[in-house]
Amino acid sequence: MKLSLNQATVKRLTLAEAAEGCVRAGIPAIGLWRDRVQEIGIEAAAKIVRASGLEVTSLCRGGFMTAASAADRAAALADNKQAVLEAAGVGTDVLILVVGGLPSGSKDLPAARGAVAEGVADLVPFAAEHGVKLAIEPLHPMFCADRAVVSTLGQALDIAEAFPAEQVGVVVDTYHVWWDPQLEASIARAGKGNRILSYQECDWVVPLPADMLLGRGHVGDGHIDFARMRSLVTAAGWTGYAEVEIFNQEIWDADGDRTIATVRSRHEAVSAASGL
């Protein structure tokens, strides 16, 4: 399985620095984040990745579609359309969607999930017009209140399957889905429908930090069976990249080249052990 570095793993680096680090390490692809694209502009970002020869595997992130008011939902749609333009502009056809948590003051999960389905429906025609696929990312249930009311691959597929496979699919992120007792069936379902648009890796480490968002570790540092995860997505037909995305303050504070080298060595270790 080929390796892609998600830019969030080296958060302190600019896009140019991250791209240069990938080239030095022999990593052929990169997943971009909108803040780093926006700080230099779409055209400049596209020029950097073209010059580096890297493939752009995804752009993070659109989403946050669960606002209560019509005005806030309209603003979210406008931002998501801008994200589509940024994805197309930097040369990727995959826009990752983190769908959003409960609206302020609400405890109505079914309504919030309904709002996600409506938000995706509103965005699909614009994304399709620009050749961009929407990748719904389920997040671990501990993020259900504030980041993603879609917690399982099954829930993500329930939304995605209302649209053509060439328009909407899902993200298989090991950190968020490794615990799911329906994981094997859901990945097979996603593969059968040609719905897997991104496969992301990082490890589940404990104890979790005070900021739960930053509790991810390098592949091999925690509790996830990556050989099994790769076997499941490969059996489901995934032939793309393992995109390594890590949120961890200690890793962010480390030297970027050292982090990138660790990402590559851990990827190669899993590949050697599993043949995948």
Secondary structure, 3 states (H helix, E strand, C coil): CEEEEEHHHHCCCCHHHHHHHHHHHCCCEEEEEHHHHHCCCHHHHHHHHHHHCCEEEEEEEEECCCCCCHHHHHHHHHHHHHHHHHHHHHCCCEEEEECECCCCCCCCHHHHHHHHHHHHHHHHHHHHHCCCEEEECCCCHHHCCCCECCCCHHHHHHHHCCCCCCCEEEEEEHHHHCCCCCHHHHHHHHHHCCCEEEEEECEECCCCCCCHHHCEECCCCCCCCHHHHHHHHHHCCCCCEEEECCCCHHHHHCCHHHHHHHHHHHHHHHHHHHCC
